[in-house]
Amino acid sequence: MTDTRSESEPGSPAPLPLAGVRVTDLSRVLAGPYATMLLADMGAEVVKVEQPGRGDDTRSWGPPWAGAPEASPGGPGSGGRGPGEAAYFLSVNRNKRSLAVDLKDPEGLAAVQDLCAASDVVIQNFRPGVIDRLGLGYEAVSARNPAVVYCSVSGFGPEHEPSTRPGFDIVVQAESGLMATTGPAEGPASKVGVALTDVLTGLNAAVGVLGALMRARVTGRGENVSVSLINSTLSGLVNLTQQALVTGTEPARVGNAHTTIVPYQTFPTADAEIVVAAGNDALYQRLCAALDRPDLGGDPRYATNPERVAHREELVAELSATLRTRSADHWMEVLVEAGVPVGRVRGVLDALRTADASGDDVLRSVEHPTAGLVEQVRAGFRLENSPPPLTAPPLLGQHSRQVLTELGVDGATVDGMVGRGAVQQSDLP
């Protein structure tokens, strides 16, 4: 396999950080694909291995679908599972190639084994035991490629009993304490609106892979990286887990407020909600001055953050009464001018459009072969000297022939595999 993105000419952008790195993606749904998308955004060549006729589960997780139904009616991109391209799949699979191959077929399995052995990184989230029976586990792959960085993603980790316990996001949000700390103080526990446990796991997987890859490039020694939704979420609770350990009690659920900082929460205005985050005493004084409430700034009950936490209810009531007198736009202008951290409570689409209009360049567009022009949200990091690549999320099996040919499989063999359904090749419409 070749990767021309590693080449550069004088005056051209610097090579992408992971140019020339080959990744086999044996994962599906969110955590693993999110990790491999981040690696692809940094220039890695990612081959996504999928099941013919079905593909990644998220290809069928709709509506909503991108593209008119007539564009791909059960067609090549959807694997016959939806009227278009699922927004969920599109969100985490850009900059990848798709190899659709049946791992139950001996020649198909052998090709994927060769693919893993030829890769710098392998990421998988099969059920424990299944991957080893396929000859695609760490021991088998590292025996052929000692420098491989192999990453296994699971719900509860290999040491957890029972090891076969499935770990969907909502289950882990419940088990990790994240759900118990989310929601209104007097209401029920709530899940976070996005599958945050998967996102945190994907980030941890990418970090673990990058660290191991740096060492492998220097020493030739690979690594067996393990990440789980439960450990990623427990570590992601940061101050709340430490607070629980220090006090020996469960952190209180405080809705849109903060357990240890006041004021740091949503407030009503005359027409909409805003968030005010006065994270220290100096910011609190700026807030009082901007609100023309010197009485609150000089009140000894609110002089320090511990005092404000102790008198939370009284202070929040006073601030709310003042903020209700004017519009959100008015207070946004006043507080931004005063240097007080403030923001509007926005919907997702409003937030995207606002960020892009503010110069954040958060949105990128790519032409998809069946869905048409698709907007994508760029990764959370910026590489100033290496503009990231952008290719559309692949149709199911879009690159099957290409990848198999690069592996040295002859054309007649590929034709036979396609003919008996062991390989799916989806050609561009």
C-alpha positions as CSV (number, residue, x, y, z in Angstrom):
1,M,0.0,0.0,0.0
2,T,1.3,3.5,-0.8
3,D,0.4,6.8,0.8
4,T,1.3,9.8,-1.4
5,R,0.4,12.1,1.5
6,S,3.8,11.5,3.0
7,E,5.4,13.4,0.1
8,S,6.0,17.1,0.2
9,E,7.7,19.7,-2.1
10,P,9.4,22.9,-1.1
11,G,6.8,25.5,-0.3
12,S,4.1,23.0,0.2
13,P,2.3,22.2,3.5
14,A,4.2,20.0,5.9
15,P,3.5,16.3,5.7
16,L,0.7,15.2,8.0
17,P,1.9,13.9,11.3
18,L,0.7,10.3,10.6
19,A,1.5,10.2,6.9
20,G,2.6,6.7,6.0
21,V,1.0,5.1,9.1
22,R,-1.3,2.2,8.2
23,V,-4.3,1.4,10.4
24,T,-6.6,-1.6,10.1
25,D,-9.9,-0.7,11.7
26,L,-11.8,-3.8,12.9
27,S,-14.1,-1.8,15.1
28,R,-17.6,-0.6,14.6
29,V,-20.3,1.8,16.1
30,L,-18.6,4.7,17.8
31,A,-15.6,4.5,20.2
32,G,-13.3,2.6,17.8
33,P,-14.4,4.4,14.6
34,Y,-14.0,7.8,16.4
35,A,-10.4,6.9,17.3
36,T,-9.5,5.8,13.8
37,M,-11.2,8.9,12.3
38,L,-8.9,11.1,14.5
39,L,-5.9,9.1,13.3
40,A,-7.1,9.5,9.7
41,D,-7.5,13.3,10.3
42,M,-3.8,13.3,11.1
43,G,-2.9,11.6,7.9
44,A,-3.0,7.9,8.7
45,E,-4.2,5.5,6.0
46,V,-7.2,3.7,7.6
47,V,-8.9,0.6,6.1
48,K,-12.2,-0.1,7.6
49,V,-13.1,-3.8,7.5
50,E,-16.8,-4.4,7.3
51,Q,-19.2,-7.3,6.8
52,P,-20.6,-7.6,3.3
53,G,-24.3,-6.7,2.9
54,R,-24.5,-5.1,6.3
55,G,-21.4,-3.1,7.2
56,D,-20.9,-1.1,10.4
57,D,-24.1,-1.2,12.6
58,T,-24.3,2.6,12.3
59,R,-25.0,2.4,8.6
60,S,-28.5,1.4,9.6
61,W,-28.9,3.8,12.5
62,G,-31.4,6.2,11.0
63,P,-33.3,8.3,10.4
64,P,-32.0,10.8,9.7
65,W,-30.5,9.9,6.4
66,A,-28.4,12.1,4.1
67,G,-29.3,12.2,0.5
68,A,-32.5,11.7,-1.3
69,P,-33.9,8.1,-1.1
70,E,-33.6,7.6,-4.8
71,A,-29.9,8.3,-4.5
72,S,-29.2,5.0,-2.8
73,P,-32.4,2.9,-2.4
74,G,-30.9,0.1,-0.4
75,G,-27.9,0.8,-2.5
76,P,-24.2,0.5,-2.3
77,G,-23.6,2.9,0.6
78,S,-26.3,1.5,2.9
79,G,-25.7,-2.2,2.3
80,G,-29.5,-2.5,1.7
81,R,-30.3,-1.3,5.2
82,G,-31.5,2.2,4.8
83,P,-32.8,4.7,2.2
84,G,-29.7,6.9,2.3
85,E,-26.5,7.4,4.2
86,A,-27.1,7.4,8.0
87,A,-26.0,10.6,9.7
88,Y,-24.5,8.5,12.5
89,F,-22.2,6.6,10.2
90,L,-21.2,9.8,8.4
91,S,-20.2,11.4,11.7
92,V,-17.2,9.1,12.4
93,N,-16.0,7.6,9.2
94,R,-14.4,10.2,7.0
95,N,-11.0,9.8,5.4
96,K,-11.2,6.0,5.5
97,R,-11.4,3.2,2.9
98,S,-13.9,0.4,3.2
99,L,-13.1,-3.3,2.7
100,A,-16.2,-5.4,2.9
101,V,-15.1,-9.0,3.4
102,D,-16.6,-12.1,5.1
103,L,-14.4,-13.3,7.9
104,K,-16.0,-16.7,7.7
105,D,-14.6,-17.2,4.2
106,P,-11.0,-18.7,4.4
107,E,-9.6,-16.5,1.7
108,G,-11.3,-13.4,3.1
109,L,-10.0,-14.1,6.6
110,A,-6.5,-14.7,5.2
111,A,-6.6,-11.4,3.5
112,V,-7.6,-9.6,6.7
113,Q,-4.9,-11.4,8.6
114,D,-2.3,-10.2,6.0
115,L,-3.8,-6.7,6.2
116,C,-3.3,-6.6,10.0
117,A,0.2,-8.0,9.8
118,A,1.1,-5.3,7.3
119,S,-0.3,-2.5,9.4
120,D,1.3,-0.2,12.0
121,V,-1.9,-0.1,14.1
122,V,-4.9,-2.4,14.5
123,I,-8.0,-1.4,16.5
124,Q,-10.8,-3.8,17.3
125,N,-13.8,-4.1,19.5
126,F,-14.9,-7.7,19.0
127,R,-16.4,-9.7,21.9
128,P,-13.7,-11.3,24.0
129,G,-12.5,-14.6,22.6
130,V,-14.0,-14.0,19.1
131,I,-11.0,-12.1,17.8
132,D,-8.5,-14.7,18.9
133,R,-10.5,-17.5,17.3
134,L,-10.2,-15.6,14.0
135,G,-6.5,-15.4,14.3
136,L,-6.7,-11.7,14.5
137,G,-5.9,-11.2,18.2
138,Y,-2.8,-9.5,19.6
139,E,-0.7,-12.7,19.9
140,A,-1.3,-13.7,16.3
141,V,-0.8,-10.3,14.8
142,S,2.3,-9.4,16.8
143,A,3.8,-12.8,16.0
144,R,3.9,-11.6,12.4
145,N,4.6,-8.0,13.2
146,P,6.3,-7.4,16.5
147,A,6.1,-3.6,16.1
148,V,2.3,-3.5,15.7
149,V,0.4,-1.3,18.1
150,Y,-2.8,-3.3,18.8
151,C,-5.7,-1.6,20.5
152,S,-8.7,-3.4,22.0
153,V,-11.9,-1.4,22.9
154,S,-14.4,-2.9,25.2
155,G,-17.2,-1.9,27.6
156,F,-15.7,-3.0,30.9
157,G,-12.1,-4.1,30.2
158,P,-10.5,-7.6,29.9
159,E,-10.1,-8.0,33.7
160,H,-13.8,-7.3,34.4
161,E,-16.0,-10.2,35.5
162,P,-17.8,-11.3,33.5
163,S,-15.4,-10.5,30.7
164,T,-18.2,-10.9,28.1
165,R,-20.4,-8.2,29.6
166,P,-21.6,-5.9,26.8
167,G,-21.1,-2.2,27.4
168,F,-23.4,0.2,25.6
169,D,-23.1,3.9,26.4
170,I,-26.2,4.3,28.5
171,V,-25.3,1.2,30.6
172,V,-21.8,2.7,31.3
173,Q,-23.3,6.2,32.0
174,A,-25.3,4.4,34.7
175,E,-22.5,2.3,36.1
176,S,-19.9,5.0,36.1
177,G,-21.7,7.6,38.2
178,L,-22.0,10.0,35.2
179,M,-25.8,9.6,35.1
180,A,-26.1,10.0,38.9
181,T,-24.3,13.4,38.7
182,T,-26.4,14.7,35.7
183,G,-29.8,16.2,35.8
184,P,-31.8,18.6,38.1
185,A,-31.1,18.5,41.8
186,E,-34.6,17.5,42.7
187,G,-35.2,15.3,39.6
188,P,-34.1,11.9,38.4
189,A,-30.6,11.1,37.2
190,S,-30.2,11.8,33.4
191,K,-27.9,10.5,30.7
192,V,-25.8,13.0,28.8
193,G,-27.3,13.8,25.4
194,V,-24.5,12.3,23.4
195,A,-22.8,8.9,23.9
196,L,-20.0,10.6,25.9
197,T,-18.6,7.3,27.2
198,D,-17.8,6.2,23.7
199,V,-16.3,9.6,22.8
200,L,-14.0,9.6,25.8
201,T,-13.0,6.0,25.0
202,G,-12.2,7.0,21.4
203,L,-10.0,9.8,22.6
204,N,-8.2,7.5,25.1
205,A,-7.7,5.0,22.4
206,A,-6.2,7.5,20.1
207,V,-3.9,8.8,22.9
208,G,-2.8,5.3,23.8
209,V,-2.1,4.4,20.2
210,L,-0.1,7.6,19.5
211,G,2.1,7.1,22.6
212,A,2.8,3.4,21.7
213,L,3.4,4.3,18.1
214,M,6.1,6.8,19.0
215,R,7.9,4.2,21.0
216,A,7.4,1.6,18.3
217,R,9.0,3.9,15.7
218,V,12.1,4.3,17.8
219,T,12.5,0.8,19.3
220,G,10.5,-1.5,17.0
221,R,8.6,-2.7,20.1
222,G,4.8,-2.8,19.7
223,E,2.2,-2.6,22.4
224,N,-1.1,-4.2,23.4
225,V,-3.3,-1.2,24.3
226,S,-6.6,-1.8,26.2
227,V,-9.3,0.9,26.6
228,S,-12.7,0.5,28.1
229,L,-15.8,2.7,28.3
230,I,-16.0,2.2,32.1
231,N,-12.4,3.2,32.8
232,S,-12.5,6.1,30.3
233,T,-15.7,7.5,32.0
234,L,-14.5,7.1,35.5
235,S,-11.3,8.9,34.7
236,G,-13.3,11.5,32.8
237,L,-15.3,12.4,35.9
238,V,-12.0,14.0,37.2
239,N,-12.9,16.4,40.0
240,L,-16.1,14.5,40.9
241,T,-14.3,11.2,41.5
242,Q,-11.7,13.0,43.6
243,Q,-14.4,14.8,45.5
244,A,-16.1,11.5,46.3
245,L,-12.8,10.0,47.4
246,V,-11.9,13.0,49.6
247,T,-15.3,13.3,51.3
248,G,-16.4,9.6,51.3
249,T,-19.8,10.8,50.1
250,E,-21.6,10.9,46.8
251,P,-21.4,14.2,44.9
252,A,-24.6,16.1,44.9
253,R,-26.6,16.5,41.7
254,V,-26.8,20.2,41.0
255,G,-28.4,20.4,37.5
256,N,-26.8,23.2,35.5
257,A,-24.8,24.6,38.5
258,H,-21.4,23.5,39.8
259,T,-20.8,21.6,43.0
260,T,-17.8,23.8,44.1
261,I,-18.0,27.1,42.2
262,V,-20.6,29.9,42.6
263,P,-21.9,31.5,40.4
264,Y,-21.2,28.9,37.6
265,Q,-24.5,28.0,36.0
266,T,-27.4,28.9,33.8
267,F,-29.5,32.0,34.6
268,P,-32.8,33.3,33.1
269,T,-32.9,36.6,31.3
270,A,-35.9,38.5,30.0
271,D,-36.0,36.2,26.9
272,A,-33.5,33.3,27.0
273,E,-31.1,31.5,29.2
274,I,-27.5,32.3,29.5
275,V,-24.5,30.8,31.4
276,V,-22.4,32.8,33.7
277,A,-19.1,31.3,34.9
278,A,-17.4,33.5,37.5
279,G,-14.7,31.0,38.3
280,N,-12.7,33.1,40.8
281,D,-13.1,36.1,43.1
282,A,-11.8,38.6,40.6
283,L,-14.4,37.5,38.0
284,Y,-17.1,37.6,40.6
285,Q,-16.2,41.3,41.3
286,R,-16.3,42.1,37.6
287,L,-19.7,40.4,37.3
288,C,-21.1,42.5,40.2
289,A,-19.7,45.7,38.6
290,A,-21.1,44.9,35.2
291,L,-24.6,44.2,36.7
292,D,-24.4,47.4,38.7
293,R,-24.7,45.4,41.9
294,P,-21.9,46.8,44.1
295,D,-24.0,45.6,47.1
296,L,-23.3,42.0,46.1
297,G,-19.7,42.7,45.4
298,G,-19.2,44.2,48.9
299,D,-21.3,41.7,50.9
300,P,-19.0,39.7,53.2
301,R,-21.2,36.6,52.6
302,Y,-20.0,36.5,49.0
303,A,-16.5,37.7,49.4
304,T,-14.8,34.4,48.6
305,N,-15.8,31.3,46.6
306,P,-16.2,29.1,49.7
307,E,-18.5,31.8,51.2
308,R,-20.5,32.0,47.9
309,V,-20.9,28.2,47.9
310,A,-22.2,28.3,51.5
311,H,-24.7,31.0,50.6
312,R,-25.5,29.7,47.1
313,E,-29.3,30.0,47.2
314,E,-29.4,33.7,48.4
315,L,-26.8,34.8,45.9
316,V,-28.3,33.0,42.9
317,A,-31.7,34.5,43.7
318,E,-30.2,38.0,43.7
319,L,-28.3,37.5,40.5
320,S,-31.3,35.9,38.8
321,A,-33.6,38.8,39.7
322,T,-31.1,41.3,38.1
323,L,-30.5,39.2,35.0
324,R,-34.2,38.8,34.3
325,T,-34.6,42.6,33.8
326,R,-32.9,42.7,30.4
327,S,-32.5,40.5,27.3
328,A,-29.9,37.8,26.7
329,D,-28.3,39.9,23.9
330,H,-27.9,42.8,26.3
331,W,-26.2,40.8,29.0
332,M,-24.0,39.0,26.5
333,E,-22.7,42.4,25.3
334,V,-22.3,43.8,28.7
335,L,-20.6,40.8,30.3
336,V,-18.3,40.1,27.3
337,E,-17.2,43.7,27.4
338,A,-16.5,43.3,31.2
339,G,-14.4,40.1,30.6
340,V,-16.9,37.9,32.4
341,P,-17.2,34.3,30.9
342,V,-20.7,34.2,29.5
343,G,-22.6,32.2,26.8
344,R,-26.0,31.7,25.4
345,V,-27.7,28.3,25.7
346,R,-27.9,27.3,22.1
347,G,-29.3,24.4,20.1
348,V,-26.8,22.2,18.2
349,L,-27.5,23.6,14.8
350,D,-27.4,27.2,16.2
351,A,-24.1,26.4,17.9
352,L,-22.5,25.1,14.7
353,R,-23.7,28.0,12.6
354,T,-22.7,30.6,15.2
355,A,-19.2,29.1,15.7
356,D,-18.6,29.0,11.9
357,A,-19.8,32.6,11.5
358,S,-17.5,33.7,14.3
359,G,-14.5,32.5,12.3
360,D,-13.9,29.1,14.0
361,D,-14.1,27.3,10.6
362,V,-15.7,24.4,12.4
363,L,-17.6,23.1,9.4
364,R,-16.1,21.4,6.3
365,S,-18.0,20.2,3.2
366,V,-17.3,17.1,1.1
367,E,-19.0,15.6,-1.9
368,H,-20.4,12.2,-1.1
369,P,-21.1,9.8,-4.0
370,T,-24.7,9.2,-3.1
371,A,-25.6,11.7,-0.4
372,G,-24.3,14.8,-2.3
373,L,-22.7,17.7,-0.5
374,V,-22.2,16.7,3.2
375,E,-21.1,19.1,5.9
376,Q,-18.8,17.6,8.5
377,V,-17.5,18.9,11.8
378,R,-13.7,19.1,12.0
379,A,-11.8,17.5,14.8
380,G,-11.2,19.4,18.0
381,F,-7.5,20.0,17.3
382,R,-5.8,22.2,14.7
383,L,-2.6,21.5,12.8
384,E,-1.3,24.8,11.6
385,N,1.3,23.5,9.2
386,S,-0.6,20.4,7.9
387,P,-4.1,21.0,6.5
388,P,-6.1,17.9,7.3
389,P,-7.4,15.6,4.5
390,L,-11.1,15.3,3.8
391,T,-12.6,12.5,1.9
392,A,-16.2,11.4,2.2
393,P,-17.1,8.5,4.4
394,P,-16.9,5.4,2.2
395,L,-19.7,3.4,0.6
396,L,-19.8,-0.2,1.9
397,G,-17.0,-2.0,0.1
398,Q,-16.1,1.0,-2.0
399,H,-12.3,0.1,-1.8
400,S,-12.5,-3.7,-1.6
401,R,-10.8,-4.5,-4.9
402,Q,-8.2,-1.8,-4.4
403,V,-7.2,-3.0,-0.9
404,L,-7.1,-6.6,-1.9
405,T,-5.0,-5.9,-4.9
406,E,-2.5,-3.9,-2.8
407,L,-2.3,-7.0,-0.5
408,G,-1.2,-9.0,-3.5
409,V,-4.4,-10.9,-4.1
410,D,-4.7,-11.6,-7.8
411,G,-7.6,-10.5,-9.9
412,A,-9.0,-13.9,-10.5
413,T,-9.1,-14.7,-6.8
414,V,-10.8,-11.3,-6.1
415,D,-13.4,-12.0,-8.8
416,G,-14.1,-15.4,-7.3
417,M,-14.5,-13.9,-3.8
418,V,-16.9,-11.2,-5.1
419,G,-18.8,-13.8,-7.1
420,R,-19.5,-16.0,-4.1
421,G,-20.4,-13.1,-1.8
422,A,-17.2,-13.3,0.3
423,V,-16.3,-9.8,-0.8
424,Q,-18.5,-6.8,-1.6
425,Q,-17.4,-4.2,-4.1
426,S,-19.5,-1.1,-4.3
427,D,-18.7,0.9,-7.3
428,L,-19.4,4.6,-7.5
429,P,-22.7,5.5,-9.1
